Amino acid sequence: MPRAFITGITGQDGQHLAEFLHGRGYDVYGMIKGQNNPRASKLQEEMPFVELISGDLADLPSLVAALQQAQPDEVYNLGAISFVALSFSQAELTANITGLGVLRMLEAIRMVGGTRDNPIRFYQASSSEMFGEVRETPQTELTPFHPRSPYGCAKVFGHDIVVNYRESYGLHASSGILFNHEGPRRGIEFVTRKVTNAAARISLGLQHELVMGNLDSKRDWGYAGDYVKGMWLMLQQDEPDDYVLATGETHSIEELVVRAFGEVGIDDWQKYVRQDPKFFRPAEVDLLIGDASKAKEKLGWEPEVDFPALVKMMVENDLALEKAKAGL
C-alpha cells in the first residue's frame, strides 16, 4: 500500500486529503504539533485510520524523525500559519513556519531519501495570495508574484525554494497554486465560514449582526474537496511541475454575503451587516481569478462544485451545527 505523510492534518485541506487518500488505499500519516493537542483527539475520533506522528515545521530534527517513522512515498506539506490577517501581527512566526518550514521539510526529504534514485514525492501548498497586486488577469503559473501580506511573502519563498530544490537536487517536488477553496470544515475565522455561520445564527435568532471589513474584494472560490484531488494528481505525474487550481470565476465578498443570507431567507441583509475598519487589511488584495487550463489539460482536473452549491453546502452545515448546539 502506498504511504502518505501530511502536515496540517487537522486543517480543512488535511482532513479532506486524508479521506481522499484513505479511499484510494493509502496508509495515511499526519503530523501533529505539541503534547495533548486538542485537535488530535477529535481527528482520531473522526478518522481513526490516520496515524499521528509528532513533529514541528520549525524543527528540522523532528521532521527527519517523522519521515523516518512514516517512510512515506508522498509528502503533502499543508501546514502553515494560514490566516492572512494574523500574518500582519505575527509576521516573523509566519515567515518561520509558512516559509522556512518548506525549506526544512525539503531538507528532511533529502536526508531521509528524496533523490532521483529513491524518490519521495513532495507537494507544496502554494497560494493565490502570492499574486497579490496582480500583474495580469486571469493569473497563471507564469504570472509574476507581488504579495501583499507577510503570508503571501512567506508563500512566495516556499514556492521558489521548491523550484530550487527540484532543479538543484532532482526532487520530485510540485507546487499547487491554489485559489481560495472552502467548505464546511473551514475555520470560523476565515471570511467564507464567518459569513455562512453568521447567516445561520442570525436566522435562528442566536446572533444579531455580522461585522465585516472590505466587501468589495473579489475571489475565485472553489470547494476544498475538489482541490485535494488536484494535489494528488500532481504527484502521480512522471515529472514534477507547478499548477494553478481555480474555478476561473470571481465573486465579491458582498456577493458571498447576499447568497448566504438568501439561503436562510433573509433578503434585507444590509440590516444585519456592519463594516468595521479593524477588519480591513493594511494592504488589500482586490481581485484574484485563476486560469487552471494547464491542470485541466495535463492532469485532467476539473472543479465539480460551483459557487452557489458551495455556499448552500456551507450554510446548511452551519444551520445543522448551530441548531444542534442550541438544542433546537
Disulfide bonds with the S-S distance in Angstrom:
none
